[in-house]
Amino acid sequence: MTDSHASTAGEAPRLPPKRIKIWDIQKAVARQYHLPPFDLLSQSRVAPIALPRQVAMYLARTLTRRSFQEISGHFGGREHATAFHAVRKIGWLIGERSGKPPRLLANPHSVPVDHALAEEIEVLKRQLQE
């Protein structure tokens, strides 16, 4: 019988991957952007709230097994298309450009990769996975 989490001699036992909750993502993103977590649930479309909300939706999709519909429900009951757009937009901004560009970016192929945003997202991923 094999145990996928068993260790070999001399190694520390491996723990199962941490289960990340959307609320944990929302709190981490809000802290990173100096916002109250509930601002991410608001209907506001101003950039200082909308971008962190999109980052949180991107992280929710990449770090959890939640559907776009479920993710949207955790962000003020938005439509699933909102989460879908957020994931595509943030992915495009950080250099994940293998798919179709998001529709709402004016001339998306001229938008440079946002390396600072990519690094922020990597930091958030590491924090959430610890």
C-alpha positions in Angstrom: 0.0 0.0 0.0 1.4 3.4 -0.9 0.7 6.7 0.7 1.0 9.7 -1.6 1.9 11.8 1.4 4.4 9.4 2.9 8.0 10.4 3.2 11.1 8.5 2.4 13.8 7.9 5.1 15.3 11.1 6.4 12.6 13.4 4.9 10.0 15.3 6.8 6.5 14.0 6.1 4.8 15.8 3.3 1.5 17.3 4.1 -1.5 17.5 1.7 -1.7 20.8 -0.2 -3.4 23.5 1.8 -7.0 24.1 0.8 -7.4 27.8 0.0 -10.7 29.4 0.6 -12.0 32.4 -1.4 -12.5 34.4 1.8 -8.7 33.9 2.5 -7.9 35.2 -1.0 -10.2 38.2 -0.5 -8.5 39.1 2.9 -5.0 38.7 1.5 -5.7 40.8 -1.6 -7.5 43.5 0.5 -4.5 43.6 2.9 -2.1 43.9 -0.1 -4.1 46.8 -1.6 -4.9 48.4 1.8 -8.7 48.0 1.4 -11.4 46.7 3.7 -12.2 43.2 2.5 -15.8 44.1 1.9 -14.8 46.7 -0.7 -14.1 43.7 -3.0 -17.7 42.7 -2.7 -19.1 46.2 -3.4 -20.6 47.3 -6.7 -17.9 50.0 -7.2 -16.1 50.1 -10.5 -13.4 52.6 -9.6 -9.9 51.3 -10.4 -8.6 51.3 -6.8 -11.2 48.7 -6.0 -11.9 47.0 -9.4 -8.3 46.0 -10.1 -7.8 44.3 -6.6 -11.2 42.6 -7.1 -10.0 41.3 -10.5 -6.8 40.1 -8.9 -8.7 38.2 -6.2 -11.0 36.6 -8.9 -7.9 35.6 -10.8 -6.3 34.0 -7.7 -9.6 32.3 -6.8 -9.7 30.7 -10.2 -6.1 29.7 -10.3 -5.8 28.5 -6.6 -9.2 26.9 -6.1 -11.4 24.4 -8.0 -14.3 26.9 -8.0 -16.2 27.6 -11.2 -16.6 31.2 -12.6 -20.2 31.1 -11.3 -19.1 30.2 -7.8 -16.3 32.8 -7.8 -18.7 35.5 -8.9 -21.1 34.6 -6.1 -18.4 35.3 -3.6 -17.9 38.8 -5.0 -21.2 40.4 -4.5 -23.3 38.0 -6.6 -21.9 39.2 -10.0 -22.5 37.3 -13.2 -20.1 34.5 -14.1 -18.9 36.6 -17.1 -17.4 39.1 -14.7 -15.1 36.5 -13.2 -14.3 35.1 -16.6 -13.3 38.6 -17.8 -11.2 39.3 -14.7 -9.2 36.1 -15.1 -8.5 36.8 -18.8 -7.6 40.4 -18.1 -5.3 39.8 -15.2 -3.7 36.8 -17.0 -3.1 39.0 -20.1 -1.7 41.8 -18.0 0.8 39.5 -16.3 2.0 37.9 -19.5 -0.3 34.8 -20.0 -1.0 35.6 -23.6 -1.6 32.3 -25.2 -5.4 32.8 -25.6 -7.6 35.5 -27.0 -7.1 38.9 -25.5 -9.8 40.4 -23.2 -12.3 42.4 -25.3 -12.4 45.5 -23.1 -8.7 46.3 -23.4 -8.1 48.9 -26.1 -5.5 47.5 -28.5 -4.5 44.7 -26.2 -1.5 43.6 -28.2 0.2 47.0 -27.4 -0.3 46.6 -23.7 3.0 45.7 -22.1 3.4 42.9 -19.5 2.9 44.4 -16.0 5.8 42.9 -14.2 5.0 44.6 -10.9 1.5 43.2 -11.0 2.9 39.7 -11.9 5.2 39.9 -8.9 2.4 41.1 -6.5 0.4 38.1 -7.6 3.3 35.7 -7.1 3.8 37.1 -3.6 0.1 36.7 -2.8 0.2 33.1 -4.1 3.1 32.2 -1.9 1.4 33.8 1.1 -1.8 31.9 0.5 -0.1 28.6 0.0 2.0 28.8 3.2 
